[in-house]
C-alpha cells in the first residue's frame, strides 16, 4: 500500500495518575461523550495509537488511554518494540505466556472502565485492546459497565504452543462471567485480525466464537497473496498502522465499523 497511517501527538490530552487494583499508571484523557478505554498496543502510546485515539475523540467519545508500558508519544521502532516485549515477557502484571490466567492488569483496566463510566454519558463504556492487549479488552468486560469490547489482533498469550493458540487470553472463570453477560446484559465483542497474522492464530477466534456465539462479531482481512486490499503478508495492526485515509482501504472500513459498533453499544440512544 502507498500513503501513511494516521498519526497524532499528545497535544490536548490531559495526563493524571490512576490507581486501581493495587496498580498505578498514568492515564491520558480527551474528548466528550460516551467513554472508551483505549489500551495501547506494543510498544506503547505511539503516534499511530494517538491517531486512532484522536479519531475516536472526533467521533464523539471521551477517550482514556492508560499507559502501562512504553514512553507516551515516542515513535515505534524495532528496538523500542523488542525492548517492550522483553519487559512484558517477565512482567507479573501481564503474564505473557500463561494459559487460563487471570492477569492483574485487567483488574486495573476494570477500575479504569468503572471510573470512566461513572462520569460519562451513555449506557456503558467500550474498551479497545490491540496486539498484546487485544484480549485484555474482553477480560475487562467482567466489569458490568463495559458493554462493548473490541479485540484487535489479540496476541496474548504469545501463541508458541497449541494450547496458547487456542487460549482466549483470560481464565475460564472470567470467560464464564463474560459469556453470562452476553446473555443477560447485552455485552457484545468485535474481533479483528489479518488472515496471515501468525501472532493472532485463528484458533483463538474459534474459541471465542464457540463460547460467545452471535455476541462475537469477527472481521478478518485477507493478507494472503494477491489480496484485494494490497496488504503485506506481515500485516498486523488493523486499526492503526494499516489504515489509510483513502476510499476503499479495507482497514479504514474496519475502523469505521469499529466506531459504529461502539456507538451502537454504548450510546444512550444506540446511535451516533
Secondary structure as UniProt FT lines:
FT   TURN            11..12
FT   STRAND          14..20
FT   TURN            21..22
FT   STRAND          23..30
FT   STRAND          35..39
FT   TURN            42..43
FT   HELIX           47..58
FT   TURN            59..60
FT   STRAND          62..66
FT   TURN            72..73
FT   HELIX           78..89
FT   TURN            92..94
FT   TURN            96..97
FT   HELIX           104..118
FT   STRAND          125..130
FT   HELIX           131..133
FT   TURN            134..135
FT   HELIX           136..139
FT   HELIX           140..142
FT   TURN            144..145
FT   STRAND          146..152
FT   HELIX           162..166
FT   HELIX           172..184
FT   STRAND          188..194
FT   TURN            195..196
FT   TURN            198..199
FT   HELIX           202..212
FT   HELIX           213..215
FT   STRAND          216..221
FT   TURN            225..226
FT   TURN            228..229
FT   TURN            233..234
FT   TURN            238..242
FT   TURN            247..248
FT   HELIX           250..266
FT   TURN            268..269
//
